[in-house]
Amino acid sequence: MKVLVTGGTGFVGREVVQRLHASGHSPTLVKREEMATSMKACAQVMRDCDAVIHLVGIISETGEQTFENVHTRLTERIVQATKQAGVRRFVHMSALGTRPNAVARYHRTKWAAEEIVRASGLDWTIFRPSIIYGPGDGFVNLFARLARFSPAVPLVGGGHSLFQPIAVQSVAQCFVAALTEPRAIGKTFALCGDERVTLGEIVDAVLAATGRRRWKIPLPFGLAHVQAAAAEFLFGKILGKPPPLNRDQLLMLREDNVGDASVANALFGLKHERFVTEIGRYLNRDA
């Protein structure tokens, strides 16, 4: 099967492309610049493809790379190009916590993108992962870097927010398996690991995996909000880069990021390793 992959050079995309090759498929990667051109040009890139895997997303905004532009408007463009190219199968990356009237703009724009996919008339599948971890991730590795250079690690909101982290290999397994699984068509799946862990427990796991002892400092949401606003101004307005922390992320951290993954686990045969064991395999190497 020839599969067009958007976001194929990203953290999840690289794993998906590798698994597509291993499964005998032929992936074609498309650059964001190509997707930003005319609808006709997008459809031309998809010519002769059998399916589209749409992974593009951002967690922080900068310049024209806003949540609305990347999550919603770009998804609409890709969906229309997919239909114009005559491709039927469409597998879409969303996020756990996505829902109408969500507090965070990240989740609201992800929901708007889902609605576009659901209304497309394509043979679609939507995946909503919790925090995805693995070599090169932007979450676990962030705390590993902080622990490497700082004697203390901040815990936003006291570190009580709940997550169900899932390995990037499991996410890629689902995306690739869904291509040839008719029971996945027209379905939305939560993708989560077996363990529900707090932010504080994630930091504990990172410290255990890297063999470091650090102070854990509770950071109240109010103070974190001030720091995030400053980071948005410094990085976004002055440096032209995505800030390492933004206010939308803080809104999401006020909510638990957990779900029921039993349907996905059963359909795609997922077996989850212990979180601390899995991160130890790459954090020890990168420490």
N, C-alpha and C positions, 0 to 999 in steps of 0.2 A: 504494500500500500504506500502511495506517495502522499506524504503528510506535510503541509505547510505549518511551520511553527513560528508564532510571533513571540518575541522575548526569548528566543532560543539561546542567547548568549548570557542570560542572567543566571542567578543561583539555581533556581528550579529548572530553568530551560536547559541548562547544560546536562543535567541528570536525565531529563526527558529525552533529549536528543540521543544521548548515549544508550538509553534503554530502547529507543526506536530502532537504532542500528542493531542492537543485540537481538531484537525480536524479528529482524528481517524486513523492517520497513525502510523506506527511503525518505528521510527528512529533508525539507527545504526550508532554510532560514530566511526571514525577511527583516530588513532593517527598518527602524522607526522612520527614517527619512522617506523610504519607499512607501510606507503606509500613510505618510502625511501628504502624498501627492494626490492626483485625481483618482476618482473611483475606477475609472477605466484602467489606470496604471496598476491599481491594487488587484483588480480582477485579472489582469494580464499575468501578474506574478503567480496567481493561483491556478493558472491554466494547467490542465492535465493532473491536478491534484485530486486525491480521493477524499481528503479530510483536512480540517483546519483545527489546530490546537492553539487557542488564544490565551497567552500567559501574561501579556504586558500589564504592569501595574506599578504604582509608586507608593511609598509610605510618607514621603515628604515632598512638598511643592517647591518649585523654583521657576521663576519666569513664566513662560507659557506652559510649562509642565505642571498643570494644575490637576486636581482630582477630577474635575469635570471634563477637562480636555482629554486626559489619558484614559480614565476609566469609562466614561460615558460616551463622549463624542467619538473617540477612537474605536470603541466597540461597535458603535452604530456604523461607522465607515467599514470596518472589517466584515460585519454581518452583511451589509449591502453588497460588498465586493464578492463575498462568498456566494451569495445568491446569483449575482450577475455572472460569475464564473461557472455556474451550474454545479457547484459542490454541495453535497447534502449533509455530510457529517461534520458536526461542530462541537468541540469540547472546550469548555470555558472555565477559566480560573476566577473564582470569587473569593470570599473570605468568611470565616465563621463570625457570627455576630451581625452579618448583613441582614437588613430588614427595612421595611418602610418606616419613615419617621424616626430613624436612628438618631442618636444625639451627635455622633461624629460624622463629619462630612465624608470621610473615607468610606464608612459603611453606607451612607446614603447614596453616594455615587456608584458604589459597587451594586447596590440594589437596583438603581436605574439601569445599569448595564445588564443585570440579570433579566429585567423586564424586556429589554430589547431582544435578548437572546430567546426568551420564552415566546415572544410574539413573532419571531422570525419565520416560522413555518419550516425551519430546518430540523434535521434529526439531531437535537442538541442533548448535551449532558453538562451539568454544572457541578463543580466541586467547590466546597467551602472548607478549606483547611484551617486548623488552629495554627499556633506558632510552628513554623517549619524549621527544623534544625539539621545541621550537617556541615561538612567542610565549606567554609566561605559564607556561612549564613550571617545575617546582620543583627542577630539577637543574642544568641549564646556567646558568639565571638566578641560582641561588644563588652559583655561583663568580663570575659577572659582578658581583654585588653586593659580594662580598668583595673583589674586585680593585678595585672603584671606591673603597672606603673604607679599605682596609688596604694597607700596603706589602708584606705577605706573605700567601701563600695556603697553608693547611695541606694536606698530602697524607696522608690516613689510610693507615696501613700502608706508607708510602713511595710510594703512588700506582701500585702494580703491578697492581691488579685490572683484569681485562679486561672490556670492554663492547662491544656491537654496537648503538650508538644508531640509532633509527629515527625518522623525521619523523612528527609527529602527523597530517599530511595522508595519509601512506601507511597509517597505522593506521585512520583513518576510512574510507579507500577500501575496505579489506578488510571492515570491519564492514558497510558498506552493500552492497557487491557480494555478500557472502555471503547476504543476504536472498533473492536470486533465483538463487542458484547451487546447484543440487541436488547437485553433486559435493562441496560443503562440509558436507553434512549428516552428522552422526556422526563428524566429524573434529576433531582438535586440531592447530592450526598454531602454529609458532614465527614470530614477527614480528621481524626483525632487519634492520639495514642491511648493506651490503656490507663495511664496514670494521670490523676489530677493533682497538679503541684502548684503551690503559690510562687509568687515572684521571689520571695525569700528562699524558698526551697530550691528554686532554679539556681540562685546565686550559691547556695550551699553545695549543690551538685557540681557547679563549675569550679569552686574552690577545692572540692574533694578530688576532682579529676585532674587538676593541675598541681595538687599538693601544696596549696598556699593557704596561709592563715591571714585573714583581713578583718578589720572592723566593718560591721554592717551598720550604716547610719540611716535611720528613718528620715525620709524627706517628705514633709507635709505637701499635700497637693497645692496649697496656696503658694508656697515658696517655689515649687516646681513650675507652676504656671508663670511666675515672674521670670524664671530662668529660661523657660521655653520661648517666651515672648522676646527676650533679649537675643536668644540664639536665632530666632526667625529673622530678626532685624539684621544681625551681624552677618549671618551666612547668606540669607536670601537677598537682602537689599544691597549689601556692601560687597560681599565676596561672590555672589551669584551662584551659590552652591546650596544643595539641600541641607537644612539644619539637622544636627544629630538628634535633636529632640524638638518636637513641636506641640502646640496646644491641642491639636486634634488627637495625637497619640495619648495625651493625658486623659482626654475624655474616654478613650477606649480602655485605658488602664483602670478607670473607675468601675468597669464592668468585668465580670468573669467571662473568660473566653473558653467555654466548654460546650460539649455537645454529645449526642448519641451517634457513635460511629458503627454500631452493630450491623447495620444494613450494608455499609461499604465493606466492612471487615469480612462479612459472609460472602458477598458477591465476588469480591476481588481476591479473596484468600489471604488477607493481610495477617501477618504475625508480627507483633511489636516486641522489640527488645526493651530492657529497662533503660530509661532515659539516661541515668548516670553512667551506665555501661557504654552506651552508644556515643555519648559526647566525649567520654574518655579516650575513645579510639582516635579522635582527631585533635582534641585539645592537647593531649600529651605530646603528639607529634609536632604541634604548632607552638607549644609553650616556649 
